[in-house]
Amino acid sequence: MRDGLPTKEGILNAVKTLEGVIKTTNLDLNIGLSEEFGAKIYLKREDLQVVRSYKIRGAYNLISRLSAEEKNLEWLPRVLETMGRGVALSCKLLEINGVVFMPVTTPKQKIRAVERLGGKWVKVELVGDTYDDAKSAASRYCKKHEIPFVPPFDAKYIIEGQGTVGYEILHQLKNHAPDFIFVPIGGGGLASGLITFFKGEFPETKIIGVEPAGAPAMDESIKKGKLVVLDSIDSFVDGAAVKQVGHLTFEICKSGLDDLILVPEGKICTKILQLYNRDAIVAEPAGALAIAALDFYKEKIKGKRVVCILSGGNNDIERMQEIKERSLLYEGLKHYFIIKFPQRSGALKQFVSKVLGPNDDITLFEYTKKNSKESGPALVGIELGKAEDYLGLVERMQKYGIDFTNVNNNPTLFNFLI
């Protein structure tokens, strides 16, 4: 595989390579978001791609350019966390054997999708807890078997394949470049592709990178002016949670991004639920990342033409309860307490009738009676009607002499109990 810097010409070549392989995904004007922000907000619907993610673009563009010798290898290892579907389908279409390395923590829905799309051409190896663990395992596998390693984002052809998203956006807007593009960043391949496509000819287009707050690998690297390896990350936004971005993507993003925003995971969850309830869009956490960043640019984007890359829709229904929980906690609507109830009849009734507000709801109650004790602790989860109701709840607990500890404010206790 030939190294080098990605170019706009390379992106145009990738457009031809991908003909008949991928969809030209919708660029939809979202009425709700447009009214909310006073701007024209377009969603580039890569969640509607053939593998429900843009990552097929880079995967196929690179794999199709392997040499004849490389294509005929018994197994072509490929390390991914969420790009596995793109590689699986690429291997099947090109009739190339591949091994997809994925973390053990990858949602089952994504694992099954890789196996289904790849069929007999692909096998899956589950290794470690994070993308970086899987990458290291794949690298060792390649060295052991003396076969090529196909990187997930840090390669010229990967970046050029992802850059075809920018080509489509421009043509769908009738060659009028958008004022802003909000793009999720994991390893940085998609952002690098958009920078490569737009920045030469359309420097006025502001490209805003968006990372999950729990995995700010690009942000830390840009701040320190060098590639940084994070000690730990929150892997919840599994499509954009890496400890280290690419060498090539770092250099491109460092000079080409106009800004980089970190979005809390809870806010991303709120946006996932809003997209589902308002627009019937099923977005994965990384897919909602760019849209969740709009609040941080509320004033700057008024009256502007804005594109958000909805990068993927591979969400597992089993995660929805966690998504709702994270959203409620972030919005200040869910609180957990350890409450020491007096061991006498009527104590709980008093709490419900005197302490709870009219819009408060007990969602969790775990209590064990302690013999020969004046009081017994209970773990109580309360969902509020409005975040502002919290102060009134606390005031009433204090008024009626309730002995309580707020679990939300104690990370160690919270992670242990919840």
JOFENRA-V967357 format. One record per pair of residues at least 24 apart in sequence whose C-alpha atoms are under 10 Angstrom apart, sorted by sequence separation. I is the first residue (numbers start at 1). J is the second residue. If there is no record, write none. Layout:
# JOFENRA-V967357
i,j
I,J
I,J
This chain:
# JOFENRA-V967357
i,j
24,48
25,49
59,83
63,87
71,95
72,96
73,97
74,98
75,99
76,100
77,101
78,102
79,103
81,105
82,106
89,113
93,117
96,120
97,121
98,122
99,123
100,124
101,125
102,126
103,127
104,128
105,129
106,130
166,190
177,201
178,202
179,203
180,204
181,205
182,206
183,207
184,208
185,209
186,210
187,211
212,236
213,237
216,240
217,241
218,242
220,244
221,245
226,250
227,251
265,289
268,292
286,310
287,311
288,312
359,383
360,384
361,385
380,404
23,48
24,49
25,50
58,83
59,84
62,87
71,96
72,97
73,98
81,106
82,107
85,110
88,113
89,114
92,117
93,118
95,120
96,121
97,122
98,123
99,124
100,125
101,126
102,127
103,128
104,129
105,130
106,131
165,190
166,191
169,194
177,202
179,204
180,205
181,206
182,207
183,208
184,209
185,210
186,211
212,237
215,240
216,241
217,242
218,243
225,250
226,251
264,289
267,292
268,293
285,310
286,311
287,312
288,313
359,384
360,385
379,404
23,49
24,50
59,85
60,86
64,90
70,96
71,97
81,107
84,110
85,111
88,114
89,115
91,117
92,118
95,121
96,122
97,123
98,124
99,125
100,126
101,127
102,128
103,129
104,130
105,131
163,189
164,190
167,193
176,202
177,203
178,204
179,205
180,206
181,207
182,208
183,209
184,210
185,211
186,212
211,237
212,238
214,240
215,241
216,242
217,243
218,244
219,245
225,251
263,289
267,293
284,310
285,311
286,312
287,313
334,360
336,362
341,367
343,369
356,382
358,384
359,385
360,386
377,403
378,404
379,405
380,406
381,407
22,49
23,50
55,82
56,83
59,86
60,87
63,90
64,91
71,98
83,110
84,111
85,112
87,114
88,115
89,116
90,117
91,118
92,119
94,121
95,122
101,128
102,129
103,130
104,131
162,189
163,190
166,193
167,194
170,197
177,204
178,205
179,206
180,207
181,208
182,209
183,210
184,211
185,212
214,241
215,242
216,243
217,244
218,245
262,289
263,290
265,292
283,310
284,311
285,312
286,313
287,314
333,360
334,361
335,362
336,363
337,364
338,365
340,367
343,370
357,384
358,385
359,386
377,404
380,407
22,50
23,51
55,83
56,84
58,86
59,87
60,88
62,90
63,91
82,110
85,113
86,114
88,116
89,117
90,118
91,119
92,120
93,121
102,130
103,131
161,189
162,190
163,191
165,193
166,194
170,198
177,205
178,206
179,207
180,208
181,209
182,210
183,211
184,212
212,240
213,241
214,242
215,243
216,244
217,245
218,246
222,250
226,254
237,265
264,292
283,311
284,312
285,313
286,314
287,315
334,362
335,363
336,364
337,365
338,366
339,367
341,369
343,371
356,384
357,385
375,403
379,407
21,50
22,51
25,54
53,82
54,83
55,84
56,85
57,86
58,87
59,88
60,89
61,90
64,93
81,110
82,111
84,113
85,114
88,117
89,118
91,120
92,121
102,131
103,132
104,133
159,188
160,189
161,190
162,191
163,192
164,193
165,194
166,195
177,206
178,207
186,215
188,217
211,240
212,241
215,244
216,245
217,246
221,250
222,251
225,254
236,265
261,290
263,292
264,293
281,310
283,312
284,313
285,314
286,315
334,363
336,365
338,367
343,372
360,389
53,83
55,85
56,86
57,87
59,89
60,90
64,94
81,111
84,114
85,115
87,117
88,118
89,119
91,121
92,122
101,131
102,132
103,133
104,134
159,189
160,190
162,192
163,193
164,194
166,196
167,197
185,215
186,216
187,217
188,218
210,240
211,241
221,251
235,265
262,292
263,293
282,312
283,313
284,314
285,315
343,373
344,374
359,389
360,390
23,54
55,86
56,87
59,90
60,91
63,94
83,114
84,115
85,116
86,117
87,118
88,119
90,121
91,122
102,133
103,134
158,189
159,190
162,193
163,194
166,197
167,198
185,216
186,217
187,218
218,249
219,250
222,253
223,254
234,265
237,268
262,293
263,294
282,313
283,314
284,315
342,373
343,374
344,375
358,389
22,54
51,83
53,85
54,86
55,87
56,88
58,90
59,91
64,96
82,114
85,117
86,118
88,120
89,121
90,122
101,133
102,134
103,135
157,189
158,190
159,191
160,192
161,193
162,194
163,195
165,197
166,198
185,217
186,218
218,250
222,254
237,269
261,293
263,295
281,313
282,314
283,315
284,316
342,374
343,375
357,389
51,84
52,85
53,86
56,89
57,90
60,93
63,96
84,117
85,118
88,121
89,122
101,134
102,135
153,186
154,187
156,189
159,192
160,193
163,196
164,197
185,218
217,250
221,254
222,255
260,293
261,294
263,296
282,315
283,316
341,374
342,375
343,376
356,389
357,390
360,393
22,56
23,57
51,85
52,86
56,90
60,94
84,118
88,122
100,134
101,135
103,137
153,187
154,188
155,189
158,192
159,193
160,194
163,197
185,219
219,253
262,296
282,316
340,374
341,375
342,376
343,377
21,56
22,57
50,85
51,86
87,122
88,123
100,135
101,136
102,137
152,187
153,188
154,189
158,193
159,194
162,197
163,198
218,253
219,254
261,296
282,317
284,319
340,375
341,376
342,377
357,392
21,57
50,86
51,87
88,124
101,137
102,138
152,188
153,189
156,192
157,193
159,195
160,196
218,254
261,297
339,375
340,376
341,377
356,392
357,393
49,86
51,88
101,138
152,189
153,190
156,193
159,196
160,197
339,376
340,377
341,378
355,392
356,393
381,418
18,56
22,60
51,89
84,122
100,138
101,139
154,192
222,260
285,323
338,376
339,377
340,378
355,393
356,394
379,417
18,57
21,60
50,89
99,138
153,192
338,377
339,378
340,379
354,393
355,394
357,396
379,418
17,57
18,58
84,124
101,141
219,259
337,377
338,378
339,379
355,395
356,396
219,260
337,378
338,379
339,380
355,396
356,397
15,57
18,60
99,141
218,260
219,261
337,379
338,380
354,396
355,397
14,57
17,60
18,61
219,262
272,315
336,379
337,380
338,381
354,397
355,398
14,58
17,61
78,122
209,253
216,260
336,380
337,381
355,399
16,61
17,62
77,122
79,124
81,126
208,253
216,261
239,284
240,285
241,286
335,380
336,381
337,382
351,396
354,399
355,400
14,60
15,61
18,64
75,121
76,122
77,123
78,124
79,125
207,253
216,262
238,284
239,285
240,286
335,381
336,382
351,397
354,400
14,61
17,64
75,122
77,124
209,256
215,262
216,263
237,284
238,285
239,286
240,287
273,320
334,381
335,382
336,383
355,402
13,61
14,62
17,65
75,123
77,125
208,256
209,257
213,261
214,262
215,263
237,285
238,286
239,287
272,320
334,382
335,383
81,130
82,131
207,256
208,257
209,258
210,259
211,260
212,261
213,262
214,263
215,264
236,285
237,286
240,289
333,382
334,383
335,384
351,400
11,61
81,131
206,256
207,257
208,258
209,259
210,260
211,261
212,262
213,263
214,264
215,265
236,286
237,287
239,289
273,323
333,383
334,384
350,400
80,131
81,132
186,237
206,257
207,258
208,259
209,260
210,261
211,262
212,263
213,264
214,265
237,288
269,320
272,323
273,324
332,383
333,384
334,385
351,402
79,131
80,132
81,133
186,238
187,239
188,240
206,258
207,259
208,260
209,261
210,262
211,263
212,264
213,265
237,289
271,323
272,324
332,384
333,385
334,386
335,387
79,132
81,134
186,239
187,240
203,256
205,258
206,259
207,260
208,261
209,262
210,263
211,264
212,265
213,266
269,322
270,323
332,385
333,386
334,387
79,133
80,134
81,135
185,239
186,240
187,241
211,265
212,266
269,323
270,324
273,327
329,383
332,386
333,387
79,134
80,135
184,239
185,240
186,241
187,242
212,267
268,323
269,324
270,325
272,327
328,383
331,386
332,387
333,388
335,390
347,402
78,134
79,135
184,240
185,241
186,242
187,243
188,244
189,245
192,248
193,249
196,252
212,268
267,323
269,325
270,326
271,327
328,384
331,387
332,388
333,389
334,390
78,135
79,136
185,242
186,243
187,244
188,245
189,246
192,249
195,252
196,253
199,256
266,323
269,326
270,327
330,387
332,389
333,390
79,137
80,138
186,244
187,245
188,246
191,249
192,250
195,253
198,256
199,257
265,323
266,324
268,326
269,327
270,328
329,387
332,390
339,397
79,138
186,245
187,246
188,247
189,248
190,249
192,251
193,252
194,253
266,325
267,326
268,327
269,328
270,329
328,387
2,62
78,138
79,139
185,245
186,246
187,247
188,248
189,249
192,252
193,253
195,255
196,256
266,326
267,327
270,330
342,402
1,62
77,138
78,139
187,248
188,249
189,250
191,252
192,253
195,256
265,326
266,327
267,328
269,330
270,331
341,402
342,403
1,63
51,113
77,139
187,249
188,250
191,253
192,254
194,256
195,257
265,327
266,328
267,329
268,330
340,402
341,403
2,65
51,114
87,150
187,250
188,251
189,252
194,257
195,258
266,329
267,330
339,402
340,403
341,404
1,65
2,66
77,141
78,142
188,252
189,253
192,256
266,330
267,331
339,403
340,404
1,66
2,67
77,142
87,152
188,253
191,256
192,257
265,330
266,331
338,403
339,404
340,405
1,67
51,117
76,142
191,257
264,330
337,403
338,404
339,405
75,142
337,404
338,405
339,406
21,89
77,145
84,152
185,253
336,404
337,405
338,406
1,70
21,90
83,152
336,405
337,406
338,407
75,145
77,147
78,148
79,149
80,150
82,152
83,153
336,406
337,407
76,147
77,148
78,149
79,150
80,151
81,152
335,406
336,407
337,408
21,93
75,147
76,148
77,149
78,150
79,151
80,152
239,311
335,407
336,408
337,409
74,147
75,148
76,149
77,150
78,151
79,152
80,153
212,285
239,312
335,408
336,409
73,147
76,150
77,151
78,152
212,286
334,408
335,409
73,148
185,260
211,286
239,314
184,260
185,261
210,286
332,408
70,147
182,259
183,260
184,261
185,262
212,289
337,414
70,148
180,258
182,260
211,289
212,290
336,414
182,261
210,289
211,290
329,408
338,417
209,289
210,290
212,292
209,290
210,291
212,293
336,417
66,148
208,290
210,292
211,293
336,418
210,293
236,319
66,150
209,293
210,294
208,293
236,322
63,150
236,323
62,150
62,151
159,248
208,297
159,249
59,150
154,245
155,246
59,151
65,157
153,245
154,246
155,247
156,248
59,152
62,155
64,157
153,246
154,247
155,248
156,249
58,152
59,153
62,156
63,157
152,246
153,247
154,248
155,249
58,153
61,156
62,157
63,158
151,246
153,248
154,249
61,157
62,158
153,249
154,250
55,152
58,155
60,157
61,158
62,159
132,229
55,153
58,156
59,157
60,158
61,159
62,160
58,157
59,158
61,160
62,161
57,157
58,158
59,159
61,161
186,286
205,305
206,306
207,307
208,308
57,158
58,159
60,161
61,162
185,286
205,306
56,158
57,159
58,160
59,161
130,232
184,286
55,158
57,160
58,161
59,162
130,233
183,286
184,287
55,159
57,161
58,162
130,234
131,235
183,287
184,288
185,289
56,161
57,162
58,163
130,235
184,289
185,290
55,161
56,162
57,163
58,164
129,235
183,289
184,290
54,161
55,162
57,164
131,238
182,289
183,290
184,291
54,162
57,165
130,238
131,239
182,290
183,291
54,163
131,240
132,241
133,242
181,290
182,291
184,293
54,164
131,241
132,242
133,243
182,292
183,293
54,165
130,241
131,242
132,243
182,293
130,242
131,243
132,244
182,294
130,243
131,244
46,165
190,309
180,300
44,165
180,301
190,311
44,166
179,301
44,168
179,303
180,304
181,305
182,306
183,307
184,308
44,169
179,304
180,305
181,306
182,307
183,308
184,309
43,169
178,304
179,305
180,306
181,307
182,308
183,309
184,310
185,311
42,169
178,305
179,306
180,307
181,308
182,309
183,310
184,311
177,305
178,306
179,307
180,308
181,309
182,310
183,311
106,235
176,305
177,306
178,307
105,235
106,236
177,307
42,173
58,189
105,236
107,238
58,190
106,238
173,305
57,190
105,238
106,239
55,189
55,190
58,193
103,238
42,178
54,190
41,178
44,181
40,178
43,181
169,307
41,180
42,181
43,182
24,164
25,165
41,181
169,309
24,165
27,168
26,168
27,169
14,157
18,161
25,168
26,169
166,309
14,158
17,161
24,168
25,169
28,172
165,309
11,156
14,159
15,160
24,169
27,172
10,156
11,157
14,160
15,161
18,164
26,172
27,173
1,148
10,157
11,158
13,160
14,161
15,162
25,172
1,149
11,159
12,160
13,161
14,162
15,163
16,164
24,172
1,150
6,155
7,156
10,159
11,160
12,161
14,163
15,164
5,155
6,156
7,157
10,160
11,161
14,164
15,165
4,155
5,156
6,157
9,160
10,161
11,162
12,163
13,164
3,155
4,156
5,157
6,158
7,159
8,160
11,163
12,164
15,167
2,155
3,156
4,157
6,159
7,160
10,163
11,164
15,168
1,155
2,156
3,157
5,159
6,160
10,164
11,165
1,156
2,157
5,160
6,161
8,163
11,166
12,167
1,157
7,163
8,164
11,167
82,238
83,239
6,163
81,238
82,239
81,239
82,240
8,167
80,239
81,240
81,241
81,242
11,193
11,194
8,193
11,196
12,197
6,192
7,193
8,194
10,196
11,197
53,239
6,193
8,195
9,196
10,197
7,195
8,196
9,197
7,196
8,197
6,196
7,197
8,198
5,196
6,197
8,199
8,200
7,200
8,201
113,314
82,286
110,314
109,314
110,315
109,315
110,316
107,314
108,315
109,316
107,315
108,316
109,317
107,316
109,318
107,317
108,318
107,318
107,319
85,314
82,312
52,283
53,284
52,284
82,314
48,281
47,281
48,282
53,287
47,282
52,287
45,281
47,283
46,283
47,284
45,283
47,287
46,287
6,248
33,275
45,287
5,248
32,275
4,248
5,249
6,252
32,278
5,252
32,279
43,290
31,279
43,291
30,279
42,291
41,291
41,294
54,309
54,310
55,311
37,294
53,310
54,311
55,312
33,291
37,295
53,311
54,312
36,295
39,298
52,311
53,312
54,313
37,297
38,298
41,301
52,312
53,313
33,294
37,298
38,299
39,300
40,301
51,312
52,313
53,314
36,298
37,299
39,301
40,302
41,303
47,309
48,310
49,311
51,313
52,314
37,300
38,301
39,302
40,303
41,304
42,305
43,306
44,307
45,308
46,309
47,310
48,311
49,312
51,314
52,315
37,301
38,302
39,303
40,304
41,305
42,306
43,307
44,308
45,309
46,310
47,311
48,312
49,313
37,302
38,303
39,304
40,305
41,306
42,307
43,308
44,309
45,310
46,311
47,312
48,313
36,302
37,303
38,304
39,305
40,306
41,307
42,308
43,309
44,310
45,311
46,312
47,313
37,304
39,306
40,307
41,308
42,309
43,310
44,311
45,312
46,313
47,314
34,302
42,310
43,311
45,313
34,303
34,304
34,305
34,306
29,305
29,306
29,307
28,307
27,307
28,308
27,308
27,309
27,310
